[in-house]
Amino acid sequence: MTTATGGSSDFIKNLGKMYATYTGTFLGFIILLAVLEQVGVPNKILGYLFVGFTIAVYAVIGVMSRTAEVSEYYVAGRRVPALYNGMATGADWMSAASFVGMAGTLFLLGYDGLAWVLGWTGGFVLVSILIGPYLRKFGAYTVPDFMAFRFGGNTARMVAVIVLVCCSFTYVTAQIFGTGIIASRFPPIDLVERVSDDPKVWDALIALEEMTNPRLRDEAGEISLVPPERRVSGANASWVMAAFTHINRSGSRFSDGTFGVYYAADTLETAIAETVYHFGVFAADAGDPARREDMRVLLGAVDRDFEDIAALGDDVNAGLLDSASYAQSQPYAVARRDAGADGFVYPSVRRAGFECIAAFWPDTVGIPVQELHLQYEWDGARVRRYFDYSLERWIDLA
């Protein structure tokens, strides 16, 4: 008896040390990632390190905790203190289903949504009180084992396995989908948007950060191209600013490559037609093999009077809207921008009967919000279809 007590005491002491070691290692790894980010390590590498670290931690825990005894495998010999068991149960409760589900339910239903919150939380308590003791009493470690003991035979066990697999699959799918929603709805916010909403101080902020973070040079672009009084700030403003600070030196329809232009379309279909064409041109010029590219759909309002290209007449339009050449449209745009024009509204070149805009300054358009996620499929010659994540299906292009 003395030996057993001593073994249990040693186990509890070691358990505390293991938790402390794990917590300290995790915090140290987060600090390491922060340091690596500051010295300019790409996000892709940081992502690989995070995933690799997570897998390595689980592997180490698995090796250290390996056992051939069933009771040790499922319940650690029933020696885990209530505090640690409570922490494990709390970790199960705190998930995408909890945070996203509760927040969304309360937002949509108000106080009526508390029924779901109470049911979700109370369910953990009921499982612990009404089911847990019987599993222990029967000497079972899983629900299928309990069902087999209670009703006899493998039929009940198999039914329980099927039910649990279906429930677990549904739950895990919701967890992964919830994580994806969080990542897509709340993308990273640029430094200047977090620190200050005053565009006039952005130059200083970016210069200061670039001293220790080379990666920010690529993210911020050439901020000096946009006068402070014409910059926009706030959440998602970086999507607008990017069009003017990350310019295409080869130019576009209404830019000679010395300034940026914010392009948008009046409908989703028109935006897809325009971007599919230009993505195909880019991929072909780069000699890309077959690949896929994710795209964000940004939705925003524009309340500004732009010069109407369609009103200039067919002869002028023929040159400005040439589907294969920018020889006339670029110098025309430079001249009109220098004359004080804010931008153009013009007939879509890739989808007849619809319109697009070309804005010369960030403050002429509204700050957009993210809507859909699409994925373009380049087959090595052209983009023949795209995937709509909201519909979960591929859509063929004409």
Buried (B, 14 or more C-beta within 10 A) or exposed (E): EEEEEEEBEEBBEEBEEEEEEEEEEEEEBEEEBEEBBBEEBEEEEBEEBEEEBEEEBEEEEEEEEEEEEEEBEBBBBEBBEEEBEEEEBEEEEEBBBBEBBBEBBBEEEEEEBEEBBEEBEEEEEEEEEEEEEEBEEEEBBBBBBBBBBEEEEEEBBEEBBEEBEEEEEEEEEBBEEBEEEEEBEEEEEBBBBEEBBEBEBBBEBBEEBBEEBEBBEEBBBEBEBBEEEBBBBEBBBBBBBBBBBBBEEEBBBBBBEEBBBBBBBBEBEBBBBBBBBBBBEBBEEEEBEEEEBEBEBBEBEBEBEBBEBBEBEEEBBEBBBBEEEBEBBBEBBBEBBEEEBBBBBBBBBBBEEBBBBBBBBBBBBBBBEBBBBBBBBBBEEBBBBBBBEEEEEEEEEE
